[in-house]
């Protein structure tokens, strides 16, 4: 898998636990990524002002600025690189809040090295496909209420409307089925849809109805 990683791909890891920083740094460096670690949000935010990494792995619990604070300051909803949140098993509500604030996906502790490497690799590939589609001028379906959704929510909705399961949609976008569920719930809430069939009807009514 090492040869698949971009030599130029830089990954930023922000965690106040040196053991976590070291473990993630070792496995990702072995895969050919260039890894930069930060013990706090302040030093990370100073670094990203001058360069955008290929991927960010951010702990949700940190002294001072929390992971959520950093996501907001980073304007993660519009940030070009995928941002993973590291969370403990009891932190699911916080992980959901992080996704609402633009996190790409979350990685639950305890995690194994292979899972992290695969998730990061898929996320970077998905980001590349997204940029390629944007470069080709490919636009996502417009429909009443589409302006209420984030770009990622529109991507998720297009896949759901095309009949993709949570698992299939997650595979295409490089995120976990659980995160697809979070996006689906947000989309339904924003568009006032009661179920998946409702969502499809909304997407299919692309042109505003003539009065």
PyMOL commands that set and color helices and strands:
alter all, ss='L'
color gray80, all
select helices_A, chain A and resi 2-4+18-30+41-48+67-74+76-78+89-100+113-135+146-148+151-161+166-173+177-191+196-204
alter helices_A, ss='H'
color red, helices_A
select strands_A, chain A and resi 10-14+34-38+55-59+82-87+105-108
alter strands_A, ss='S'
color yellow, strands_A
deselect
rebuild
show_as cartoon
